[in-house]
Amino acid sequence: MRGVAAAMMLAGGTLLGAPIAHAGQVVDTPRIPTPVPAPQPSVQLLDCQGSTGDHGCGAGFFWRDGWHGFGCYPC
């Protein structure tokens, strides 16, 4: 029994003193700069007459004094 315990302690001591496996070294790769996107053309929303809106009507509407009264009417 004593011999078995001694053998286990000897084997355990050998395993505890064994080198520990580590992960491999990480090679630092050079950073590649991200390309800057090219500027896109902006969209200018126009009303029916080709302007940006009259009397605050905005795109798709125009100002007129229709039979329902003054107001913004769709194109």
Sine and cosine of phi, psi and omega as CSV:
sin_phi,cos_phi,sin_psi,cos_psi,sin_omega,cos_omega
0.00,0.00,-0.67,0.74,0.00,-1.00
-0.92,0.40,-0.55,0.84,0.01,-1.00
-0.93,0.36,-0.61,0.79,0.02,-1.00
-0.92,0.39,-0.66,0.75,0.02,-1.00
-0.90,0.43,-0.64,0.77,0.01,-1.00
-0.92,0.40,-0.64,0.77,0.02,-1.00
-0.91,0.42,-0.63,0.77,0.01,-1.00
-0.92,0.39,-0.63,0.77,0.02,-1.00
-0.92,0.38,-0.61,0.79,0.03,-1.00
-0.91,0.40,-0.69,0.72,0.02,-1.00
-0.92,0.39,-0.65,0.76,0.01,-1.00
-0.91,0.42,-0.65,0.76,0.03,-1.00
-0.91,0.42,-0.58,0.81,0.03,-1.00
-0.92,0.39,-0.66,0.75,-0.01,-1.00
-0.94,0.34,-0.57,0.82,0.00,-1.00
-0.95,0.32,-0.49,0.87,0.00,-1.00
-1.00,0.05,-0.06,1.00,-0.04,-1.00
-0.93,0.36,0.54,-0.84,0.04,-1.00
-0.91,0.42,0.57,-0.82,-0.03,-1.00
-1.00,-0.03,0.70,-0.72,0.02,-1.00
-0.96,0.28,0.74,-0.68,0.02,-1.00
-0.91,-0.42,0.32,-0.95,0.07,-1.00
-0.94,0.35,0.45,-0.89,0.00,-1.00
-0.92,0.40,0.31,-0.95,0.01,-1.00
-0.94,0.35,0.59,-0.81,0.04,-1.00
-1.00,-0.07,0.84,-0.55,0.04,-1.00
-1.00,0.08,0.82,-0.57,-0.02,-1.00
-0.96,0.28,0.93,-0.37,0.00,-1.00
-0.99,0.16,0.56,-0.83,0.02,-1.00
-0.91,0.41,0.62,-0.79,0.00,-1.00
-0.99,0.14,0.77,-0.63,0.02,-1.00
-0.99,-0.11,0.84,-0.55,-0.03,-1.00
-0.91,0.41,0.62,-0.79,0.03,-1.00
-0.97,0.25,0.76,-0.65,-0.01,-1.00
-0.92,0.39,0.61,-0.79,0.02,-1.00
-0.98,0.19,0.80,-0.61,-0.01,-1.00
-0.90,0.43,0.59,-0.81,0.01,-1.00
-0.93,0.36,0.61,-0.79,0.01,-1.00
-0.90,0.43,0.72,-0.69,0.00,-1.00
-1.00,-0.02,0.51,-0.86,0.05,-1.00
-0.91,0.40,0.67,-0.74,0.00,-1.00
-1.00,0.09,0.48,-0.88,-0.02,-1.00
-0.99,-0.11,0.80,-0.60,0.05,-1.00
-0.98,-0.21,0.94,-0.34,-0.01,-1.00
-0.97,0.24,0.83,-0.56,-0.05,-1.00
-0.90,-0.44,0.40,-0.92,0.06,-1.00
-1.00,0.00,-0.22,-0.98,-0.10,-0.99
-0.90,0.44,-0.55,0.84,-0.04,-1.00
-1.00,-0.01,0.09,1.00,0.03,-1.00
1.00,0.08,0.24,0.97,0.06,-1.00
-0.94,-0.34,-0.01,-1.00,-0.01,-1.00
-1.00,0.04,0.15,0.99,0.06,-1.00
0.88,-0.48,0.60,-0.80,-0.01,-1.00
-0.89,-0.46,0.65,-0.76,0.00,-1.00
0.86,0.51,0.46,0.89,0.04,-1.00
0.97,0.23,0.32,0.95,-0.02,-1.00
-0.94,0.34,-0.69,0.72,0.03,-1.00
1.00,-0.02,-0.15,-0.99,-0.09,-1.00
-0.94,0.33,0.66,-0.75,0.04,-1.00
1.00,0.10,0.00,1.00,0.00,-1.00
-0.71,-0.70,0.38,-0.92,0.09,-1.00
-0.63,-0.77,0.41,-0.91,-0.06,-1.00
-1.00,0.04,0.73,-0.68,0.07,-1.00
-0.39,-0.92,0.36,-0.93,0.06,-1.00
-0.98,-0.20,0.99,0.16,-0.04,-1.00
-0.98,0.20,-0.02,-1.00,-0.04,-1.00
-0.94,0.33,-0.21,0.98,0.12,-0.99
-1.00,-0.03,0.00,1.00,-0.01,-1.00
0.93,-0.36,0.03,-1.00,0.00,-1.00
-0.93,0.37,0.64,-0.77,0.05,-1.00
0.14,-0.99,0.03,-1.00,0.04,-1.00
-1.00,0.00,0.83,-0.56,-0.01,-1.00
-0.91,-0.42,0.60,-0.80,0.02,-1.00
-0.93,0.36,0.42,-0.91,0.01,-1.00
-0.92,0.40,0.00,0.00,0.00,0.00
